[in-house]
């Protein structure tokens, strides 16, 4: 869920400069007060024996590392986490049975709530599955299913099958290219489903190689966002490929990854470098066969016993369609929203290619929460050869991350750009 000036669910929440100033002031005061409230390690006690000396050293180290302690409220949240609250399927945590699910759908559709069911003990724990059903007050919905084979694949190989159907009635579109106007906002309905199988093999230590294959199908309909026209009323197939007709795709690809992060769901050290290639074959219209290449470099530089982390990320998405073919707009890379170029509205920029640089300075506030100052620069381009650091769009701000078991489960970000201020509240981590 995102709160910003254009959100119809909260039409008056951020109206006026006074409210914006109040939000910023409250956020800064919270960070300062929380910093003052950080408990300091107690003075070192006098050890009477070698064993006591070792125990005191261990105790002092625990006091300096975050999280320092687990308050009662956090313990209650942990109990719900064990039942699958949030995206348990991503962290592979949770227990058998029904689960409460928050988040996990496309941004801009409202607050997501759902129910899931998980089993990890089938066939002597050789098979595990999870299925969920989710929805929002704006009548968006999603159903998904994942099947894994943990015991059969072993420690070096991972294989799973994932299927999803999602209906989003209010996906924003401002037009193609970096020159699209903020006042050109429209919306469309995107209903799609896919079934994919993916396998990953650990070649050496943290180096992985894998492949994927599946089927994807989409349908684009009239947008339902109040106060804004439907995308098909403003844009045609000449500048927005796929707006008039959609079909199904076979897709397959391969990827390489070197991932030595200490915790993929809330990293404080290490790095993650990957490149994923996917080819889409248009099965119905024979107009949208194309290639897609996604690459990213992520690095986490900790200091002060990992209570401070400098997180850096450089990512690029490139697409290429041959003669007589085009990339449908709903599969083009975009910038803007809760994850990419946060100072701009959701789905603000679409085009054939994109590049984004992000720097975050993250620091410990108290157990279960840390803050982050962030800066981003990125752009979209019609040609991959134009991906460089000239004429970028910029945004920056401050955010707060809430964690359970060292996993980020919720974010509140404040971001600014040349187009204004945005306040985001979402149940997801950045990267």
N, C-alpha and C positions, 0 to 999 in steps of 0.2 A: 504494500500500500504506500502511496506517495501523497504527501500534502504539498500542494503548490497553488499558485494563483489561479490556475485553470481548472482545478479539481472541483467538479460539481457537487461532490459529497460534502465538502466543507466550504461553502461559498463565502463565508465571512471570516474564516479563521485567521487569514493573513492579510486582511484588508488594511491598507494604509501603512505609512512609514512608521507610525508609532508602534504598531503591533510587531513589525519587523525588528525594530530596535529593541523591543521588550524581549523577543525571542533570543536575539543575539546576546543581550545582557544577561538573561537567565542562564543561557548555556555557558557563558564565560564564568559567571559566579559559581555555577555548579562545579566546574572544573577546578576553580581556585579553592573552594571550600573542601572539595573532596581531596585535593592535594594536601591541604592543611590537616585533614583528618587521617592521613595515612599513618598507621601506627609505626613508630620507630622501634628497631630492635632494642631490647633491654640491655643495659650494661653487662659486659661479660662477667659471669660468676667465677669465683675461685674454685678450680678443680682440686679435689683431694686425692685423686688417683688418675692413672693413665686412662682407665675406662671412662671415668666421668669426664675427663678432658675431651675424649673423642665424641662422647654424647653431646657435650656442650657445643662443639664445633658443628656437629650435624644440625642441632637445633638452631644455631645462629644462621647457618646456610639456608635452612627452610624459611626462616624469618625474612631473609632478604630476597628470596625468589617469589614471584607471583604465580598463582594466588597464595597468599599467606595463610588464610584460614577459610573455613566454609561456614558462613552464617546460617542461621536456622531457615531463612527464606530460601537460600540457595539449596539447602538440603531438600526442601519440599519440591523445588523445581527439578532436582535430580531424580526424584521419584517419578515425576511425570515424563522426564526424558527417557527413563528406562522402559516406559510404556510406548515410546515412539513419538513423543511430541516433536514437532518440526520435521525436518527432512531426515528421519532416521535411516531411510534407505541409502542416503549418501554417506553417512558416517558408519553404516552397518551396525548400528546399536539398536537396542530395543529387545523386547521379549515377545514370546508368542502371544497371539490374541489380538483383540481390537485395539486401535491406537487413535489418538487425536492428532490431526495434521493441520499445521498452519503454514501458509505460504506455498510457494512452488509453482504458481501459475504466472502467466505473462503480466508484466507490469501495466498499471493503468486500468485494471478491471475491477478494482475494489478490494476490500479485505477478504482474504481467502481462508476458509475454514472447511475441514473435511474429516473423513473417517477412513482409517486404513485397517487392513488385516494382514498379519504377518505370521509365517511359520518358518522356523529354521531347523526343525528336527525331523524332516521327512526322509525316509529311506536311510535311517541311521545317520542323520545329519549330512547326507550326501547331496540333498536338494533343499533349497530355500526359496521362498517366494514372498512377495508383498504386493498387495493390490490396494489402491486408494480411489476414493471418489471425493471431489472437491467442488466448491462453488462459491460465488460471491453474491452480494445483494443486487448487483447490476446484471444478474442472470448469466454470467460467464460460468462455465463448468469444465471439468477435466476428469477423465478416467485414465488410470495407468496401471500397468502390471509389469513386474520384473521377476525373472526366474534365474537363479544362480545355482552353480554346482560346486560348492566349496571343497568337499572331500574328493570329488572325482578329478578336479583339475590340479590339486596340490598347491605347494607354496610358490612355484615358479610360473604357473600358468593360471590365468583368470579368464572365465568365459561366462557371458550372460546374454539373455534375450530380454529386450525391453519393448513394450508396446504402449502407445499413448494416443488418446483422442482428446482434443481441446477445442473449445468454442469460445472465442473472444469477440464480443460485439463492439468493442470500442478501442480499436488499434489506431493510433494517430498516424497521419501522413501529411507532410508539408510540401511535398513535391521533390523532384530529383535534384541532386547536386548540392554543393556547398552554398550556392546562391539562393536557395529556397528562402522564402519570406516567412517570418514568424506569424504574420497575419494570414498566411495561406493555409492554416490548419484545417484539416478534414479528418474524417475517421472512416474506417471500414471494418467489416466483420471478417475475421479469419477463422475458418473452421478447418482443421487439418488432423490427420492421423498418420501414424507411421509404425512400422514394425522393423526392428533392427537387431542384428546379432553382432556381438563384438568379442574379440579375443585378444588377450595381451600376454606376452611372454617376457619374463625377466631374463635378459641376456647376461647381465653382469651387474651385481650390486644394485644400484639405483637406475640402471639403463634398461629401458623397455622398448619393445617393438610389437606392433599389433596390426590388426585389420578389422574392417567392419563392412557390413553389407545389409541392405534392406530395401524397403519400399516406402515411399512417401507420397501422400496425396493431399491436395489443398482445394478449398473452395473459398472464394472471396464474395462477400455480399455487402449490402448497404450498411453503413455505419450507424450506430445508435447513440452516439454521444450528443447530448442535448446542446443546442446552440451552435452546432457546427455542421456544415454540409457533408454529405456522403462523398467519399473520394471519387467515385465514378461520375459525379456531377461536375467535377473540376478538372479531372485528368483523364486522358485517353491512352490507348495502347501505344501511340507513337512515342510519348515521353515516359510512360509508366507501363512497361511490358507486363503482361499478365493480368491487367485490370479487367479485361473483358472476358477472357477465357482462361480456365485453369484445367489441370489434368494431373496425371500420376507420373511418378518418377521411380525408376530403379536407381539405386545409388550404392556405390562401393568405394572403399578407400583403404588407406594405410596411414600409420602414424609412427613417429619416433618420439620418445620422451626420456629425459634424464631428470629424475625427481628425488632430491635428497633433503626435502623439507623435514623438519622435526615433527610437524603435525600438519597434514594437509588441510585441516579444517580450522586452524587457527595458528598459522606458522609464526615462529619467532626467530628462526634461523634456517640457513640452507638456501636452496634454490630449486627452481622448476623451469626446465626448458623443453619446449615441445613444438612439433610441426605436424600438422594433420592435412592430408590431401584427400579430397572426395570428388568423385565424378558423378554427375547427375545425367541420366538418360531420360529424355521426355518420351513417354510411352504412348501418349494420346495425340498431341498436337504436332509433334516433331518440330517445334519452334524454340524450345528452351533447353537444349542439351548444353551443359557447361561444366567447367572445372572450378573447384574452390580450394584455396590453400590458406590455412590458418596457422600462424606461428606466433610464439610469445617467449619472452625471456623474463623471468621473475627472480629477484634476488632479495634476500632478507639479511640485513646487517645489524646484529644485536650489540648492545653494550650495557654496562651496569647490571650484570647478571640477568640479561634478557628482560629487564624492566623497561628498556627503551629499544625500539627497533626502527631502523630506516628501511622501508619497503619500496622497491623500485620495480617497475614493469614497463616493458616495451612490447607492443603487440601490433600485428598487421593482419588484415584479411584481404586476399586478392581473389578475384574471379575472372574467368576468361571464357568467352563463348566464341565458337568458330563462325565462319561465314554463313549468313542466313539464320543465325541463332542469337538468342538474347537471354539475359538472366532475369527471371521474373522478379518484380520489385519486392515481393514478400519474402524472397530468399536472398536479397541483397544485404550486405553489411550496413549497419547504421550506428550512429553516435547520438548520445543524449539519453538521459534517464537516470535510473538508480545505480547503474554500474559503470557506464561509459560516458565521460564528459558530463558530470553530474550537475553542473551549473546551467545546463540547457534542458529544455523540456524533453519528455519521453519521445524517442524515435524522431528527434529533431532533424537529423541529416541522413539521407539515404544516397548511396551511389554504388558503383561497381567495386570500389576498393576503399579501405580505411586504414588509418594508422593512429595510434594513441600511445602517449607516454604518460605515466602516472608515478608520482613520488608521494609517499606518505611517511610522516614521522609519528609513530605510535608509542604511547607510553601508558604505564600502569597507573590507574586511579585508585581502585580498591578491588578486593576480591570479587570477581564476576563482572568487572567493567574496566575498559581502557578507552582512551581518547586518541584521536588522530587528527593532525593537521595535514591537508592534502592539497596537491597542485596537479593539474592535468593540462595537456595540450594535445590536440588531435585534429584531423580533418578527413573528409571523404573526397575521392577523386574518380573521374571516369576512366583513367588509365593507370595501370600499375607503375608505369615509369614516372608518374607525378607524385609518388609517395616520397615525401621528404619533409623537412622541418620548416619550410617556408609557408607563410600565410596560414598559420595554425589558429584554431579557436582555443581559447583558454578558459579554465574555470578553477576555482579553489574554494577552500572552506575548512570547517572543523566538524568532526563527527564523534560519536560515542558508540562503542561496541560492547554488547553484553554477551557474556560467555557462560557456558555450563560444561564442566569437564574439559576445559581448555578449548572448547569448540564455540565459535561465534554463532549465536542463534538469532541475534537481532541487531539492527543498526539504526541510529538516528543521525542523519547527516544534514548539515547546513552548507549550502553551496551558492556561489555567486558567479556570474558571468556578465558579458556585455548585454545580455537580454534580461537580467534581473536576478532575483533571489529565489531559491527553492529550498523547502524543508522536506526531507524524505524520512519515512519510517517504514522499514522493510524487514522481513524475516529471512535474511540471506547474508552471507559473507561477501566480501569483495572478491578476493582471489588469494 
